[in-house]
Amino acid sequence: MNNSSFCDAGFQTGLLPPMYSIEMCVALVGNIFALWLLMTRERQNWHTGVVFSCNLAICDILYVLTLPLLINYYAKNKDWTFGDAACKIERFLFSCNLYGSIFFIMCISVNRYLAIVFPFFTRSYVRPKHAKIASVLTWFIVTITSLPVLKFAGTEVEQKNTLCVSCHDKTLKIPHFKYTLFLTVVGCMIPLLITFASYLGVIWTVLKNKNITTLEKRKVALMVALVCILYATSFVPYHVLQTYKTYLKFMNCWVYDLYQVSKGLATLNMCLHPLLYMAVFDSIRTACCGKSSDD
């Protein structure tokens, strides 16, 4: 029996359906619109940043299409009616979206670092084909990293309800904890260090280089602020609480409730990504705000 059953599910079933519903609408509209703008207005300027951003938008759209399953699940007082295979696929796609987001944001950040700190090298040697190769490798790493979810996740019957849980087999508790720890370190903390190291280099260059325009400085400031918000609200709290929850032998209800909130906030990252594209691309910012790069 999953000892989370001793915790009151009313908090989750009251909070998560409206949260997921709002996130689904905002993320779907925002990312489809952003992807359309990238594919049309940036067609003549298909550089590395466009490649990474398109992959990030596709990553979000693929997962947001599964949110109706979660909305139905929590609205029915945590009763999964779609079968064990659908539970595994939903958990797998969540993992792919989460780590796809983290790794593609890392790619965008490193790409921005190279463009600002080493502009001549970037213009001479960095091509869209390199971003395409990096994107394929990123999808491969994210998929391989997420595959164990298909083994751990599944359904279990509890108090006449069918739950969709991250680990449905008691005998897999220790391997599941090790896997969770691995995801926290490799999937979150290492990309976090690389991402913020890139931004430190960018900020240092921007501050000491008087030739960088005010617009470029604003774009950098917006990017740094958004990535800080993403890590502070979506990525770090989820991984910390997930690891702590998995570590506990007996469920602490306040930890479990906070973990459920962190799952909703982890999905929030899809809603913030279109703002990240606005910080990178003038065409998207012009379409949304009516301001050109000259403003």
Secondary structure, DSSP 8 states (H G I E B T S, - for coil): --GGGGS-THHHHHHHHHHHHHHHHHHHHHHHHHHHHHHHHTGGG--HHHHHHHHHHHHHHHHHTTHHHHHHHHHTTS---S-HHHHHHHHHHHHHHHHHHHHHHHHHHHHHHHHHHSHHHHHHH--HHHHHHHHHHHHHHHHHHHTHHHHH-EEEEETTEEEEES---GGGHHHHHHHHHHIIIIIIIHHHHHHHHHHHHHHHHHHH-TTS-HHHHHHHHHHHHHHHHHIIIIIHHHHHHHHHHHH-SS--HHHHHHHHHHHHHHHTHHHHHHHHHHHH-HHHHHHHH---TT-
